[in-house]
């Protein structure tokens, strides 16, 4: 573990940038019924049923030493 953490303490090198990668998978869900709106003293209510609309894989790569990291996504 110490070897991995030492990578982040290396000086910045423009020829060999330190790039971080993260990924996650998310379910795409849709409501099957219209939620009941909030009333005085009661929160809004949602049904437990949902329609599954597939999954999406999200990837994020950025230069760790960059002062202004940015991310983008696409279908």
Backbone torsions as a table, in degrees:
resi	resn	phi	psi	omega
1	UNK	NA	-37.4	-179.7
2	UNK	-62.5	-33.7	178.7
3	UNK	-65.0	-38.4	178.8
4	UNK	-67.9	-43.7	-179.8
5	UNK	-66.4	-29.2	179.2
6	UNK	-66.2	-26.1	178.5
7	UNK	-59.6	-37.4	-176.9
8	UNK	-75.1	-13.7	-179.8
9	UNK	-96.5	-3.5	178.8
10	UNK	-64.9	149.8	175.8
11	UNK	-67.4	153.5	-178.4
12	UNK	-66.9	133.1	179.6
13	UNK	-129.2	116.0	-177.5
14	UNK	-66.2	-27.8	179.7
15	UNK	-79.5	-19.0	-178.5
16	UNK	-139.8	74.9	-175.5
17	UNK	-70.4	150.7	175.2
18	UNK	-86.6	115.8	-177.0
19	UNK	-115.4	130.2	178.7
20	UNK	-103.0	146.0	-179.5
21	UNK	-131.4	136.1	175.3
22	UNK	-138.8	145.2	178.3
23	UNK	-141.3	154.2	176.9
24	UNK	-153.5	158.7	177.3
25	UNK	-118.9	134.0	-178.6
26	UNK	-127.9	143.7	173.1
27	UNK	-81.8	142.0	175.7
28	UNK	-101.6	112.5	-174.5
29	UNK	-116.2	150.5	176.4
30	UNK	-131.5	147.2	176.7
31	UNK	-71.8	140.1	176.4
32	UNK	-95.4	-18.7	178.5
33	UNK	-132.0	152.9	179.1
34	UNK	-71.7	128.7	178.7
35	UNK	-62.0	147.8	176.0
36	UNK	-80.5	123.6	-176.4
37	UNK	-66.4	162.1	-179.9
38	UNK	-68.4	143.1	174.1
39	UNK	-124.4	170.3	-179.6
40	UNK	-57.2	120.1	178.4
41	UNK	81.6	1.2	-179.8
42	UNK	-131.7	135.7	176.5
43	UNK	-76.4	165.8	175.7
44	UNK	-67.2	153.2	-175.4
45	UNK	-120.0	138.4	179.8
46	UNK	-123.1	142.5	177.1
47	UNK	-77.0	153.6	-179.6
48	UNK	-80.7	-14.0	178.7
49	UNK	-78.8	146.3	177.3
50	UNK	-149.5	163.5	177.1
51	UNK	-107.1	129.0	-178.8
52	UNK	-86.4	126.6	-178.6
53	UNK	-112.8	32.4	177.9
54	UNK	92.6	-162.3	-179.6
55	UNK	-132.8	164.3	176.1
56	UNK	-136.0	138.0	174.3
57	UNK	-101.3	126.8	-179.1
58	UNK	-110.0	131.8	179.1
59	UNK	-123.5	141.4	177.0
60	UNK	-136.7	125.6	176.2
61	UNK	-126.7	137.8	178.6
62	UNK	-156.5	156.0	175.3
63	UNK	-81.3	120.3	-174.9
64	UNK	-64.1	-30.7	-177.3
65	UNK	-87.3	-2.6	-179.5
66	UNK	-73.9	135.5	-178.6
67	UNK	-72.5	-25.9	-178.4
68	UNK	-126.6	78.2	179.6
69	UNK	-69.1	149.8	178.2
70	UNK	-138.4	159.5	179.9
71	UNK	-136.8	156.3	176.8
72	UNK	-143.3	159.9	178.0
73	UNK	-138.4	158.7	177.2
74	UNK	-154.4	162.3	179.9
75	UNK	-74.8	NA	NA
